[in-house]
Amino acid sequence: MHPHMLRHACGFYLASIGHDTRAIQAYLGHKNIQHTIRYTELSPDCFQNFWLD
């Protein structure tokens, strides 16, 4: 494990709990949004309880 893996884990976590992509971009210090978008890929559980309130 190295520090950059923790950075990736943080990005994926923030995206998974619904934080705005632009906010994650600013937090991680990415100049290009394309570097942040990869954290917003759908997780396997994303549709679990999709239709429940």
C-alpha positions in Angstrom: 0.0 0.0 0.0 1.2 3.5 -0.8 -0.2 7.0 0.0 -1.6 7.4 -3.5 -3.9 4.4 -3.0 -5.4 6.2 0.0 -6.0 9.2 -2.2 -7.9 7.0 -4.6 -9.9 5.4 -1.8 -10.8 8.8 -0.6 -12.1 9.9 -4.0 -14.1 6.7 -4.5 -15.6 7.1 -1.0 -16.6 10.7 -1.5 -18.3 9.9 -4.8 -20.0 6.8 -3.4 -21.7 8.9 -0.6 -23.0 11.4 -3.2 -20.6 14.3 -3.0 -20.6 16.6 -6.1 -17.9 15.7 -8.7 -16.7 19.4 -8.8 -16.3 19.4 -5.0 -14.3 16.2 -5.1 -12.2 17.7 -7.9 -11.4 20.8 -5.8 -10.8 18.7 -2.6 -8.3 16.4 -4.4 -6.7 19.2 -6.3 -7.3 17.9 -9.8 -6.9 20.6 -12.5 -8.7 18.4 -15.1 -12.2 17.0 -14.3 -11.3 13.9 -16.3 -9.1 12.8 -13.5 -12.0 13.1 -11.1 -14.7 11.4 -13.2 -13.2 8.0 -12.8 -14.2 8.1 -9.1 -17.8 8.4 -10.1 -18.0 5.1 -11.9 -21.0 3.0 -10.7 -20.4 0.6 -8.0 -22.0 -2.9 -8.2 -24.4 -2.0 -5.4 -25.6 1.3 -6.9 -29.0 0.0 -7.9 -29.7 -1.7 -4.6 -32.9 -0.1 -3.2 -33.0 2.2 -6.2 -36.8 2.5 -6.2 -37.2 2.8 -2.4 -37.8 6.1 -0.7 
